Amino acid sequence: MNSITILFFATLRDRAGTERATVELPEAATVADLKAILLKRFPGLEGHTGTVLVSVNKEYAFDGDAIPDDAEVALFPPVSGGAEEQGPPTIFAITEEQLGLTAILAEITLPTTGAACFFTGMVRAVTRRGEGHETVYLEYEAYKPMAKAKMQQVAEEIRQQWPKVEGIAIVQRIGHLQPGTPTVMIACTAGHRDDGVFEAARYGIDRLKQIVPIWKKEVGPDGEVWVEGEYLPEPGE
């Protein structure tokens, strides 16, 4: 038998009633085997194992994948970051601090930079999704080690598609955020505005909302709810 650490995030944590558990798995157990075991141990997961996302050692895993000894496994719903590297400047950060556009721009600007494009998401006080509702505040959380790895993946995908992009910054704020507060920033720089900075920034925020494990809870006058996405990653993502 193998002893496996399970981490639960967002709605899965609420349904399991815990943020961490240890599970004994038989040799050569797969992700599907683990889901069956967890369903028996945590009945609150009933009806949600078909859409739950699983990571093994900070990489997405699928039903047929084997779980190695002493693995760290995380369960979370579909998702709704830093250090510079050699070569073009790339920043990933997950922070509880205020996002500073000027400081981030300085870090991804080169002598050849002539254009920069920023996307910033903000907390809405009024959401028109569904019937519409007011938001008192949002609570963001992230599976930090995996989130930073997936931010790196997003940046690599951007560079593959828009090779003239120079600097990339992907920064997510977490914690208790009031309406009007910036929550996420995607920034791209290049020599010219026609070098892909607009398209790259748009791709960056869309991709972040698909594969980077970050979630938000909306708290309003009538209660609270976790906001989940619908995108389910494919093998290799």
N, C-alpha and C positions, 0 to 999 in steps of 0.2 A: 504493500500500500504506500502511496505517496501523499505527503502532507502539502496541501496547496493553500496559499493565502488568496482570499477573494476580497476584492474591493468593490463596493457598491456606490454608484453616484446618482445624484438627482432623483428622479422618480423611483428608480430601482432601489435606492437606499430607503426611501419612504416605505416602499412596499415590502422590503425585506425586514424593516425595523432595525437595521444596523448598518454601519458603514464598513465593517470588516468582519470576516469570518474565516475560520480554518476548516478545510474539508479534506477528508481522507478519500483518495481515489485509487482504484485498482490500477495495476500496471497497464500501460498502453491505452489508458482512457482517452476518449476524444472529447471535443467541446460538446457534442451532442450528449455524451454520457454525463458530463458535468451538469448540463442543463436539467437532465432528468433527476439527478441527485438533489440539486438545489430546489427544484419544484416540490419535492417531498419535504424538504427541510423548511422551506419558506413558502407556505401556501399563498401568501400575498402576491407571488409572482405569477399565479395562475392567469392564463390568457395573455401574457405579455412576452413569453419566451420566443415567440415567432418573430418579433421585431427587435428584441434586445440585441445590442452589439456587444461583442466580446473581444477583449484584447488579451494576448498572452505575451508577457514580457514586453509590453508596450507596442505590440504590433497587432493589427486586426487579425482575428482568427475565426475560422468557420467550422461548421458542424463536423466535418470529417477530419479536422486537424487534431493531431495527437498533442497532449499536454505533457511537457517534460517534467522531470522531477524538480521540486522546489520552485515551481513557476509562480510568478505573480500574475494573477488573473483579475481583470477588471470587467464589470458589467455596467452598461449604461445605455440610455435611450439614444436614438438618432440625434445627432447634434444640431442645435439651432443657430507671455512669452518671451536676458538676451546677451548675445555676444557677437562680436565681429569676427569674420574669418579673413584669411588671406584672399587677395583678389578683390572683386567688387564688394563694397560694404553691404552687409546683410545683418539686420537686427531682428531678433525675436524676443518678445518680452511678455510676461504675464505679471501684472502688477496691481497693487491696491492704491497706487499713487496716481495723482492727476496726470493726464496725458499732455505732454508739452510739444506742440507742433514745431516750434522754432528749434528746440534742441534736437528733435529727431531729424528734421531737415538738414541740420548742420552735419549730422553723422553720416548721412547718405549722399552728401554732395561732394563731387570730385571737381578738379579744375576744368574738366571737360563738360561738366553738367550745364545744360541750358534750359532744362524743363523739369518740372516736378508735378506730380499729380497725387493728391491726397483724397482718400475716402475716409470719412469719420461717421460712425453710427452713434446715435444718441438715444437716451431714454425718453420715450414719449409720455406725456401726461395723459393723452387721450389716444387710445388704440381703436382703429376702425375695423380690425379683424373680427369677422363674425358679426355679432350684434353691436359691437362697439362697447368700450368700457373705459373707465378711468384707471390710471395706475398711480399709486402712492409712491412706490419705489420698486426697483428690481434688485434681486439678489443673484449675482453671477458666481458660478463655481467652475473649476477646471480640474481635470486630471493632468496635473502640471507636467510630469516627465514625458508623457505621451503627447500632450498638446504641443510642447516645444519641438518634439521630433516631427510631428505632422506639419507644423509651421515651416520647418526646414524643407519638407517635401513640397509644400506649396511654392516656396521660393524657387526650388529647383525646377518645378514645372513651368513657372513663369519664365525662367531663364531659357528653358528649352524652346518655348514658343516665341519669346521676344528677346532674342540675343543681344539687342542693342540697349536693353535696360541696364543701367549702371547700379544704382543703389536700390535696395528693397528693405522696407521696415514693416513688420507685422506685430502689432502691439495690442494686447487685450487687457482691459481692466476688469477686475473681479471684486466681489464684495458687495456692500450695500450702496446702491447708486440711486440718486434722486432724479426726477425728471429734469431734462435739460443738460444732463451730464454726458459727455462723450464716453462711449464704452469701448470702442474698437477703432483702430487706425491702421489703414493699409496705405503705404506710400511707395511710389516708384519714381526714380529719376533717370534721366537719359540726356543725350546731347541735344535732342530736339523734340518738340511735341509730336512729331510724326514718327518717332521711334518706338511707339507702342505703350507709352506710359498710361494713357487713358484705358486702353484695353486690358493692360496688365493689372492695374489697380482694381478694375471691375472683376476680373477673373479671380484675383486674390481674395476678395471678400466673399464671392460666391463659393469658392473652394473651401475657405475656412469654415463656412457654415455647413459644409458637407462632411468633412473628415476630421476636423480638429475638435477633440472632446471638451467642449465648453457648453454649459447650459445656463438658463436663466429661469428664475421664479418670479412671476408677476404677483405683486401684492397690491390689492385695491380695496376700496371701501367694503366690497362684498365678499372678501376672502382672498385666497391665494391659489395659484396654479403654476405648475411647471410647464414651460413652453417647449414642446418637442418638435423636431423636424420629421420629415418623411423619407429622407434619402438614406438608403442602406448601402454601405460600401461594398464593392466587389472585391474578390481575391486580387491581391496585388496593390490595392489602395491603402 
